[in-house]
Amino acid sequence: MLFGICGGLGEYFDISSTLIRIIWVIAILCFGTGFLVYFICLLLMPRAY
């Protein structure tokens, strides 16, 4: 989406980043917790340089 979180998770778990993005959008729309989890991941995941 914005900071490469979905792509990084997809690479780490060897899953398509598109699938992770779809799941993330569903979590945001249905539960509203997707925003909070996204920013927690942003703070905790190491940056790729």
MDAnalysis code that builds the backbone (N, CA, C; Angstrom):
import MDAnalysis as mda
import numpy as np

u = mda.Universe.empty(147, n_residues=49, atom_resindex=np.repeat(np.arange(49), 3), trajectory=True)
u.add_TopologyAttr("name", ["N", "CA", "C"] * 49)
u.add_TopologyAttr("resid", np.arange(1, 50))
u.add_TopologyAttr("resname", ["MET", "LEU", "PHE", "GLY", "ILE", "CYS", "GLY", "GLY", "LEU", "GLY", "GLU", "TYR", "PHE", "ASP", "ILE", "SER", "SER", "THR", "LEU", "ILE", "ARG", "ILE", "ILE", "TRP", "VAL", "ILE", "ALA", "ILE", "LEU", "CYS", "PHE", "GLY", "THR", "GLY", "PHE", "LEU", "VAL", "TYR", "PHE", "ILE", "CYS", "LEU", "LEU", "LEU", "MET", "PRO", "ARG", "ALA", "TYR"])
u.atoms.positions = np.array([
    [0.836, -1.170, 0.000],
    [0.000, 0.000, 0.000],
    [0.888, 1.243, 0.000],
    [1.359, 1.660, 1.162],
    [2.167, 2.871, 1.207],
    [3.638, 2.608, 1.483],
    [3.937, 1.780, 2.426],
    [5.309, 1.633, 2.903],
    [5.924, 0.278, 2.587],
    [5.301, -0.517, 1.755],
    [5.865, -1.808, 1.381],
    [5.656, -2.908, 2.400],
    [4.742, -2.708, 3.322],
    [4.482, -3.707, 4.359],
    [3.946, -4.991, 3.730],
    [2.987, -4.876, 2.841],
    [2.389, -6.065, 2.216],
    [3.404, -6.815, 1.367],
    [4.220, -6.081, 0.643],
    [5.254, -6.722, -0.164],
    [6.281, -7.432, 0.691],
    [6.668, -6.805, 1.806],
    [7.624, -7.427, 2.720],
    [7.067, -8.674, 3.376],
    [5.809, -8.626, 3.780],
    [5.185, -9.807, 4.374],
    [5.039, -10.921, 3.348],
    [4.694, -10.550, 2.128],
    [4.571, -11.543, 1.068],
    [5.893, -12.219, 0.765],
    [6.959, -11.440, 0.751],
    [8.283, -12.008, 0.503],
    [8.728, -12.898, 1.663],
    [8.468, -12.467, 2.882],
    [8.884, -13.223, 4.063],
    [8.160, -14.566, 4.148],
    [6.847, -14.565, 3.912],
    [6.048, -15.783, 4.027],
    [5.897, -16.527, 2.701],
    [6.524, -16.016, 1.639],
    [6.471, -16.618, 0.307],
    [5.027, -16.757, -0.183],
    [4.278, -15.658, -0.039],
    [2.886, -15.566, -0.474],
    [2.791, -14.359, -1.411],
    [1.873, -14.401, -2.329],
    [1.668, -13.273, -3.233],
    [1.296, -12.018, -2.445],
    [1.971, -10.912, -2.740],
    [1.662, -9.668, -2.040],
    [0.260, -9.174, -2.388],
    [-0.246, -9.543, -3.551],
    [-1.612, -9.170, -3.926],
    [-2.624, -9.818, -2.992],
    [-2.402, -11.067, -2.642],
    [-3.290, -11.756, -1.708],
    [-3.265, -11.075, -0.341],
    [-2.098, -10.687, 0.109],
    [-1.990, -10.004, 1.400],
    [-2.693, -8.655, 1.341],
    [-2.566, -7.939, 0.241],
    [-3.256, -6.648, 0.097],
    [-4.768, -6.822, 0.144],
    [-5.275, -7.857, -0.508],
    [-6.721, -8.114, -0.498],
    [-7.196, -8.418, 0.917],
    [-6.460, -9.259, 1.624],
    [-6.819, -9.586, 3.009],
    [-6.769, -8.336, 3.879],
    [-5.768, -7.495, 3.652],
    [-5.613, -6.268, 4.435],
    [-6.786, -5.323, 4.206],
    [-7.207, -5.163, 2.958],
    [-8.340, -4.288, 2.651],
    [-9.615, -4.820, 3.287],
    [-9.809, -6.120, 3.248],
    [-10.983, -6.717, 3.898],
    [-10.940, -6.461, 5.399],
    [-9.760, -6.589, 6.008],
    [-9.631, -6.335, 7.447],
    [-9.933, -4.878, 7.775],
    [-9.502, -3.976, 6.913],
    [-9.773, -2.557, 7.154],
    [-11.265, -2.268, 7.024],
    [-11.884, -2.800, 5.990],
    [-13.295, -2.503, 5.747],
    [-14.229, -3.190, 6.738],
    [-13.917, -4.408, 7.129],
    [-14.825, -5.165, 7.995],
    [-14.590, -4.906, 9.480],
    [-13.337, -4.838, 9.865],
    [-13.043, -4.780, 11.291],
    [-12.485, -3.435, 11.739],
    [-11.866, -2.698, 10.838],
    [-11.291, -1.413, 11.192],
    [-9.947, -1.497, 11.887],
    [-9.502, -2.698, 12.207],
    [-8.227, -2.845, 12.907],
    [-7.046, -2.878, 11.953],
    [-7.315, -2.944, 10.668],
    [-6.246, -3.015, 9.679],
    [-5.321, -1.813, 9.723],
    [-5.863, -0.617, 9.966],
    [-5.029, 0.583, 10.059],
    [-4.048, 0.482, 11.215],
    [-4.539, 0.073, 12.360],
    [-3.690, -0.041, 13.543],
    [-2.604, -1.085, 13.338],
    [-2.961, -2.234, 12.821],
    [-1.988, -3.305, 12.583],
    [-0.968, -2.876, 11.541],
    [-1.404, -2.146, 10.518],
    [-0.494, -1.689, 9.470],
    [0.584, -0.774, 10.050],
    [0.200, 0.158, 10.888],
    [1.175, 1.086, 11.453],
    [2.048, 0.435, 12.519],
    [1.532, -0.568, 13.210],
    [2.378, -1.334, 14.131],
    [3.439, -2.087, 13.341],
    [3.047, -2.684, 12.226],
    [4.019, -3.368, 11.360],
    [5.037, -2.383, 10.812],
    [4.592, -1.195, 10.484],
    [5.495, -0.166, 9.975],
    [6.582, 0.154, 10.994],
    [6.221, 0.196, 12.251],
    [7.188, 0.515, 13.299],
    [8.091, -0.660, 13.651],
    [7.579, -1.885, 13.556],
    [8.330, -3.050, 14.019],
    [9.171, -3.734, 12.952],
    [8.759, -3.653, 11.695],
    [9.481, -4.368, 10.639],
    [10.757, -3.619, 10.263],
    [11.844, -4.365, 10.053],
    [13.086, -3.706, 9.627],
    [12.950, -3.188, 8.195],
    [13.636, -2.107, 7.921],
    [13.586, -1.515, 6.584],
    [14.561, -2.211, 5.656],
    [14.166, -2.366, 4.415],
    [15.040, -2.957, 3.392],
    [15.782, -1.825, 2.691],
    [17.077, -1.893, 2.709],
    [17.879, -0.837, 2.072],
    [18.514, -1.322, 0.823],
])
